[in-house]
Amino acid sequence: MPCICGHRIDRAQPKISCHKCNQFFHLTCMNLSQADVDVLLKSKNAFYCKVCAVARKNSIRSPPASPSVRNAHCSDILNSQQQNAEQSNNELTGPLLEPNIPNKVNELLNSLVFEVSSLRSEQSKALTLIQQLCNDRNSLIAKINELNSEICIVQKKLSDSGKFSAPASN
């Protein structure tokens, strides 16, 4: 997992993840101490990276973003998650056989690698489905906007012609 500093984050390193984009960061890169993280956890406050914090701050102050802006942000996050999945898959490939490790541990490691690989595969399929749903959503929004425009045109024509009247009752 790469941090904003460009270096890989090892599992054992102190790190924090953004509540919004789920990206991991070194505590030192975020200028945080373990005590800061503990305070965040105790107070049940979420951590937001600088990019997401600015976006969150702007969304609170401004009207809701247009669908295209939201879709662009979703696409950015989706691309980031896909890159993380690809990088993790690349890190998992390669022989795990070490001559000094007993066979049982080796079998467990290989089993774990297989499970993680299948999870990555499922994640990739899920990301593809999410992208398809985003595309379908965009198509539906475009169709709704088109239909709303047509409704407005028909209502304007009816009001301009003065022929708009309530249906006759029997």
CNS distance restraints for C-alpha pairs under 8 A (distance, minus, plus):
assign (resid   1 and name CA) (resid   8 and name CA) 5.35 0.50 0.50
assign (resid   1 and name CA) (resid   9 and name CA) 5.38 0.50 0.50
assign (resid   1 and name CA) (resid  10 and name CA) 7.57 0.50 0.50
assign (resid   1 and name CA) (resid  24 and name CA) 7.15 0.50 0.50
assign (resid   1 and name CA) (resid  84 and name CA) 6.35 0.50 0.50
assign (resid   1 and name CA) (resid  87 and name CA) 7.37 0.50 0.50
assign (resid   1 and name CA) (resid  88 and name CA) 7.30 0.50 0.50
assign (resid   2 and name CA) (resid   6 and name CA) 5.66 0.50 0.50
assign (resid   2 and name CA) (resid   7 and name CA) 5.49 0.50 0.50
assign (resid   2 and name CA) (resid   8 and name CA) 4.40 0.50 0.50
assign (resid   2 and name CA) (resid   9 and name CA) 5.93 0.50 0.50
assign (resid   2 and name CA) (resid  24 and name CA) 7.62 0.50 0.50
assign (resid   2 and name CA) (resid  25 and name CA) 7.88 0.50 0.50
assign (resid   3 and name CA) (resid   7 and name CA) 5.78 0.50 0.50
assign (resid   3 and name CA) (resid   8 and name CA) 6.25 0.50 0.50
assign (resid   3 and name CA) (resid   9 and name CA) 6.51 0.50 0.50
assign (resid   3 and name CA) (resid  23 and name CA) 7.91 0.50 0.50
assign (resid   3 and name CA) (resid  24 and name CA) 6.35 0.50 0.50
assign (resid   3 and name CA) (resid  25 and name CA) 4.99 0.50 0.50
assign (resid   3 and name CA) (resid  26 and name CA) 6.58 0.50 0.50
assign (resid   4 and name CA) (resid  25 and name CA) 6.83 0.50 0.50
assign (resid   4 and name CA) (resid  29 and name CA) 7.53 0.50 0.50
assign (resid   5 and name CA) (resid  29 and name CA) 6.93 0.50 0.50
assign (resid   9 and name CA) (resid  13 and name CA) 6.57 0.50 0.50
assign (resid   9 and name CA) (resid  15 and name CA) 7.66 0.50 0.50
assign (resid   9 and name CA) (resid  24 and name CA) 7.75 0.50 0.50
assign (resid   9 and name CA) (resid  25 and name CA) 7.46 0.50 0.50
assign (resid   9 and name CA) (resid  26 and name CA) 6.90 0.50 0.50
assign (resid  13 and name CA) (resid  26 and name CA) 7.46 0.50 0.50
assign (resid  14 and name CA) (resid  26 and name CA) 6.29 0.50 0.50
assign (resid  14 and name CA) (resid  27 and name CA) 6.08 0.50 0.50
assign (resid  14 and name CA) (resid  34 and name CA) 7.66 0.50 0.50
assign (resid  15 and name CA) (resid  24 and name CA) 6.46 0.50 0.50
assign (resid  15 and name CA) (resid  25 and name CA) 5.46 0.50 0.50
assign (resid  15 and name CA) (resid  26 and name CA) 4.55 0.50 0.50
assign (resid  15 and name CA) (resid  27 and name CA) 5.13 0.50 0.50
assign (resid  16 and name CA) (resid  24 and name CA) 5.54 0.50 0.50
assign (resid  16 and name CA) (resid  25 and name CA) 5.45 0.50 0.50
assign (resid  16 and name CA) (resid  26 and name CA) 6.61 0.50 0.50
assign (resid  16 and name CA) (resid  27 and name CA) 6.38 0.50 0.50
assign (resid  16 and name CA) (resid  37 and name CA) 7.74 0.50 0.50
assign (resid  16 and name CA) (resid  47 and name CA) 7.84 0.50 0.50
assign (resid  17 and name CA) (resid  22 and name CA) 5.40 0.50 0.50
assign (resid  17 and name CA) (resid  23 and name CA) 5.33 0.50 0.50
assign (resid  17 and name CA) (resid  24 and name CA) 4.21 0.50 0.50
assign (resid  17 and name CA) (resid  25 and name CA) 6.17 0.50 0.50
assign (resid  17 and name CA) (resid  47 and name CA) 7.13 0.50 0.50
assign (resid  17 and name CA) (resid  48 and name CA) 7.89 0.50 0.50
assign (resid  17 and name CA) (resid  49 and name CA) 7.98 0.50 0.50
assign (resid  18 and name CA) (resid  22 and name CA) 4.77 0.50 0.50
assign (resid  18 and name CA) (resid  23 and name CA) 5.53 0.50 0.50
assign (resid  18 and name CA) (resid  24 and name CA) 6.57 0.50 0.50
assign (resid  18 and name CA) (resid  46 and name CA) 7.72 0.50 0.50
assign (resid  18 and name CA) (resid  47 and name CA) 5.43 0.50 0.50
assign (resid  18 and name CA) (resid  48 and name CA) 4.71 0.50 0.50
assign (resid  18 and name CA) (resid  49 and name CA) 5.41 0.50 0.50
assign (resid  18 and name CA) (resid  52 and name CA) 7.89 0.50 0.50
assign (resid  19 and name CA) (resid  46 and name CA) 5.78 0.50 0.50
assign (resid  19 and name CA) (resid  47 and name CA) 5.62 0.50 0.50
assign (resid  19 and name CA) (resid  48 and name CA) 5.62 0.50 0.50
assign (resid  20 and name CA) (resid  48 and name CA) 6.48 0.50 0.50
assign (resid  20 and name CA) (resid  52 and name CA) 6.50 0.50 0.50
assign (resid  21 and name CA) (resid  52 and name CA) 7.24 0.50 0.50
assign (resid  21 and name CA) (resid  77 and name CA) 6.21 0.50 0.50
assign (resid  25 and name CA) (resid  29 and name CA) 6.72 0.50 0.50
assign (resid  25 and name CA) (resid  30 and name CA) 6.88 0.50 0.50
assign (resid  26 and name CA) (resid  30 and name CA) 6.53 0.50 0.50
assign (resid  27 and name CA) (resid  31 and name CA) 6.09 0.50 0.50
assign (resid  27 and name CA) (resid  32 and name CA) 5.00 0.50 0.50
assign (resid  27 and name CA) (resid  33 and name CA) 6.28 0.50 0.50
assign (resid  27 and name CA) (resid  34 and name CA) 7.56 0.50 0.50
assign (resid  28 and name CA) (resid  32 and name CA) 5.84 0.50 0.50
assign (resid  28 and name CA) (resid  33 and name CA) 7.21 0.50 0.50
assign (resid  30 and name CA) (resid  49 and name CA) 7.99 0.50 0.50
assign (resid  32 and name CA) (resid  36 and name CA) 5.92 0.50 0.50
assign (resid  32 and name CA) (resid  37 and name CA) 7.20 0.50 0.50
assign (resid  33 and name CA) (resid  37 and name CA) 6.59 0.50 0.50
assign (resid  34 and name CA) (resid  38 and name CA) 6.18 0.50 0.50
assign (resid  35 and name CA) (resid  39 and name CA) 6.21 0.50 0.50
assign (resid  36 and name CA) (resid  40 and name CA) 6.29 0.50 0.50
assign (resid  37 and name CA) (resid  41 and name CA) 6.20 0.50 0.50
assign (resid  38 and name CA) (resid  42 and name CA) 6.08 0.50 0.50
assign (resid  39 and name CA) (resid  43 and name CA) 6.04 0.50 0.50
assign (resid  40 and name CA) (resid  44 and name CA) 5.91 0.50 0.50
assign (resid  40 and name CA) (resid  45 and name CA) 5.18 0.50 0.50
assign (resid  40 and name CA) (resid  46 and name CA) 6.79 0.50 0.50
assign (resid  40 and name CA) (resid  47 and name CA) 7.35 0.50 0.50
assign (resid  41 and name CA) (resid  45 and name CA) 6.46 0.50 0.50
assign (resid  41 and name CA) (resid  46 and name CA) 7.87 0.50 0.50
assign (resid  48 and name CA) (resid  52 and name CA) 5.75 0.50 0.50
assign (resid  48 and name CA) (resid  53 and name CA) 5.24 0.50 0.50
assign (resid  49 and name CA) (resid  53 and name CA) 5.81 0.50 0.50
assign (resid  50 and name CA) (resid  54 and name CA) 6.14 0.50 0.50
assign (resid  51 and name CA) (resid  55 and name CA) 6.28 0.50 0.50
assign (resid  52 and name CA) (resid  56 and name CA) 5.85 0.50 0.50
assign (resid  53 and name CA) (resid  57 and name CA) 5.97 0.50 0.50
assign (resid  54 and name CA) (resid  58 and name CA) 6.08 0.50 0.50
assign (resid  55 and name CA) (resid  59 and name CA) 6.04 0.50 0.50
assign (resid  56 and name CA) (resid  60 and name CA) 6.21 0.50 0.50
assign (resid  57 and name CA) (resid  61 and name CA) 6.40 0.50 0.50
assign (resid  58 and name CA) (resid  62 and name CA) 5.77 0.50 0.50
assign (resid  59 and name CA) (resid  63 and name CA) 6.70 0.50 0.50
assign (resid  59 and name CA) (resid  64 and name CA) 6.39 0.50 0.50
assign (resid  59 and name CA) (resid  65 and name CA) 7.23 0.50 0.50
assign (resid  65 and name CA) (resid  69 and name CA) 5.88 0.50 0.50
assign (resid  65 and name CA) (resid  70 and name CA) 6.20 0.50 0.50
assign (resid  66 and name CA) (resid  70 and name CA) 6.36 0.50 0.50
assign (resid  67 and name CA) (resid  71 and name CA) 5.92 0.50 0.50
assign (resid  68 and name CA) (resid  72 and name CA) 6.06 0.50 0.50
assign (resid  69 and name CA) (resid  73 and name CA) 6.30 0.50 0.50
assign (resid  70 and name CA) (resid  74 and name CA) 6.12 0.50 0.50
assign (resid  71 and name CA) (resid  75 and name CA) 5.95 0.50 0.50
assign (resid  71 and name CA) (resid 134 and name CA) 7.47 0.50 0.50
assign (resid  72 and name CA) (resid  76 and name CA) 6.18 0.50 0.50
assign (resid  73 and name CA) (resid  77 and name CA) 6.29 0.50 0.50
assign (resid  74 and name CA) (resid  78 and name CA) 5.98 0.50 0.50
assign (resid  75 and name CA) (resid  79 and name CA) 5.98 0.50 0.50
assign (resid  75 and name CA) (resid 131 and name CA) 7.99 0.50 0.50
assign (resid  76 and name CA) (resid  80 and name CA) 6.16 0.50 0.50
assign (resid  77 and name CA) (resid  81 and name CA) 6.17 0.50 0.50
assign (resid  78 and name CA) (resid  82 and name CA) 6.17 0.50 0.50
assign (resid  78 and name CA) (resid 127 and name CA) 7.08 0.50 0.50
assign (resid  78 and name CA) (resid 131 and name CA) 7.94 0.50 0.50
assign (resid  79 and name CA) (resid  83 and name CA) 6.16 0.50 0.50
assign (resid  80 and name CA) (resid  84 and name CA) 6.22 0.50 0.50
assign (resid  81 and name CA) (resid  85 and name CA) 6.15 0.50 0.50
assign (resid  82 and name CA) (resid  86 and name CA) 6.15 0.50 0.50
assign (resid  82 and name CA) (resid 124 and name CA) 7.12 0.50 0.50
assign (resid  82 and name CA) (resid 127 and name CA) 7.38 0.50 0.50
assign (resid  83 and name CA) (resid  87 and name CA) 6.06 0.50 0.50
assign (resid  84 and name CA) (resid  88 and name CA) 6.07 0.50 0.50
assign (resid  85 and name CA) (resid  89 and name CA) 6.17 0.50 0.50
assign (resid  85 and name CA) (resid 120 and name CA) 6.37 0.50 0.50
assign (resid  85 and name CA) (resid 123 and name CA) 7.77 0.50 0.50
assign (resid  85 and name CA) (resid 124 and name CA) 7.49 0.50 0.50
assign (resid  86 and name CA) (resid  90 and name CA) 6.24 0.50 0.50
assign (resid  87 and name CA) (resid  91 and name CA) 6.26 0.50 0.50
assign (resid  88 and name CA) (resid  92 and name CA) 6.31 0.50 0.50
assign (resid  89 and name CA) (resid  93 and name CA) 6.55 0.50 0.50
assign (resid  89 and name CA) (resid 117 and name CA) 6.72 0.50 0.50
assign (resid  89 and name CA) (resid 120 and name CA) 7.13 0.50 0.50
assign (resid  92 and name CA) (resid 113 and name CA) 6.61 0.50 0.50
assign (resid  92 and name CA) (resid 117 and name CA) 7.71 0.50 0.50
assign (resid  96 and name CA) (resid 106 and name CA) 7.21 0.50 0.50
assign (resid  96 and name CA) (resid 109 and name CA) 7.45 0.50 0.50
assign (resid  96 and name CA) (resid 110 and name CA) 7.11 0.50 0.50
assign (resid  97 and name CA) (resid 101 and name CA) 7.67 0.50 0.50
assign (resid  97 and name CA) (resid 106 and name CA) 6.43 0.50 0.50
assign (resid  98 and name CA) (resid 106 and name CA) 7.82 0.50 0.50
assign (resid 101 and name CA) (resid 105 and name CA) 6.56 0.50 0.50
assign (resid 101 and name CA) (resid 106 and name CA) 6.56 0.50 0.50
assign (resid 102 and name CA) (resid 106 and name CA) 6.36 0.50 0.50
assign (resid 103 and name CA) (resid 107 and name CA) 6.07 0.50 0.50
assign (resid 104 and name CA) (resid 108 and name CA) 6.27 0.50 0.50
assign (resid 105 and name CA) (resid 109 and name CA) 6.11 0.50 0.50
assign (resid 106 and name CA) (resid 110 and name CA) 6.14 0.50 0.50
assign (resid 107 and name CA) (resid 111 and name CA) 6.03 0.50 0.50
assign (resid 108 and name CA) (resid 112 and name CA) 6.06 0.50 0.50
assign (resid 109 and name CA) (resid 113 and name CA) 6.14 0.50 0.50
assign (resid 110 and name CA) (resid 114 and name CA) 6.16 0.50 0.50
assign (resid 111 and name CA) (resid 115 and name CA) 6.24 0.50 0.50
assign (resid 112 and name CA) (resid 116 and name CA) 6.13 0.50 0.50
assign (resid 113 and name CA) (resid 117 and name CA) 6.00 0.50 0.50
assign (resid 114 and name CA) (resid 118 and name CA) 6.19 0.50 0.50
assign (resid 115 and name CA) (resid 119 and name CA) 6.18 0.50 0.50
assign (resid 116 and name CA) (resid 120 and name CA) 6.11 0.50 0.50
assign (resid 117 and name CA) (resid 121 and name CA) 6.19 0.50 0.50
assign (resid 118 and name CA) (resid 122 and name CA) 6.23 0.50 0.50
assign (resid 119 and name CA) (resid 123 and name CA) 6.04 0.50 0.50
assign (resid 120 and name CA) (resid 124 and name CA) 6.09 0.50 0.50
assign (resid 121 and name CA) (resid 125 and name CA) 6.32 0.50 0.50
assign (resid 122 and name CA) (resid 126 and name CA) 6.12 0.50 0.50
assign (resid 123 and name CA) (resid 127 and name CA) 6.09 0.50 0.50
assign (resid 124 and name CA) (resid 128 and name CA) 6.25 0.50 0.50
assign (resid 125 and name CA) (resid 129 and name CA) 6.28 0.50 0.50
assign (resid 126 and name CA) (resid 130 and name CA) 6.11 0.50 0.50
assign (resid 127 and name CA) (resid 131 and name CA) 6.18 0.50 0.50
assign (resid 128 and name CA) (resid 132 and name CA) 6.24 0.50 0.50
assign (resid 129 and name CA) (resid 133 and name CA) 6.11 0.50 0.50
assign (resid 130 and name CA) (resid 134 and name CA) 6.14 0.50 0.50
assign (resid 131 and name CA) (resid 135 and name CA) 6.23 0.50 0.50
assign (resid 132 and name CA) (resid 136 and name CA) 6.16 0.50 0.50
assign (resid 133 and name CA) (resid 137 and name CA) 5.98 0.50 0.50
assign (resid 134 and name CA) (resid 138 and name CA) 6.19 0.50 0.50
assign (resid 135 and name CA) (resid 139 and name CA) 6.30 0.50 0.50
assign (resid 136 and name CA) (resid 140 and name CA) 6.21 0.50 0.50
assign (resid 137 and name CA) (resid 141 and name CA) 6.13 0.50 0.50
assign (resid 138 and name CA) (resid 142 and name CA) 6.18 0.50 0.50
assign (resid 139 and name CA) (resid 143 and name CA) 6.22 0.50 0.50
assign (resid 140 and name CA) (resid 144 and name CA) 6.07 0.50 0.50
assign (resid 141 and name CA) (resid 145 and name CA) 6.12 0.50 0.50
assign (resid 142 and name CA) (resid 146 and name CA) 6.16 0.50 0.50
assign (resid 143 and name CA) (resid 147 and name CA) 6.14 0.50 0.50
assign (resid 144 and name CA) (resid 148 and name CA) 6.04 0.50 0.50
assign (resid 145 and name CA) (resid 149 and name CA) 6.19 0.50 0.50
assign (resid 146 and name CA) (resid 150 and name CA) 6.35 0.50 0.50
assign (resid 147 and name CA) (resid 151 and name CA) 6.17 0.50 0.50
assign (resid 148 and name CA) (resid 152 and name CA) 6.20 0.50 0.50
assign (resid 149 and name CA) (resid 153 and name CA) 6.24 0.50 0.50
assign (resid 150 and name CA) (resid 154 and name CA) 6.21 0.50 0.50
assign (resid 151 and name CA) (resid 155 and name CA) 6.08 0.50 0.50
assign (resid 152 and name CA) (resid 156 and name CA) 6.05 0.50 0.50
assign (resid 153 and name CA) (resid 157 and name CA) 6.17 0.50 0.50
assign (resid 154 and name CA) (resid 158 and name CA) 6.14 0.50 0.50
assign (resid 155 and name CA) (resid 159 and name CA) 6.10 0.50 0.50
assign (resid 156 and name CA) (resid 160 and name CA) 5.92 0.50 0.50
assign (resid 157 and name CA) (resid 161 and name CA) 6.05 0.50 0.50
assign (resid 158 and name CA) (resid 162 and name CA) 6.27 0.50 0.50
assign (resid 158 and name CA) (resid 163 and name CA) 6.07 0.50 0.50
assign (resid 158 and name CA) (resid 164 and name CA) 5.46 0.50 0.50
assign (resid 159 and name CA) (resid 163 and name CA) 7.00 0.50 0.50
assign (resid 159 and name CA) (resid 164 and name CA) 6.12 0.50 0.50
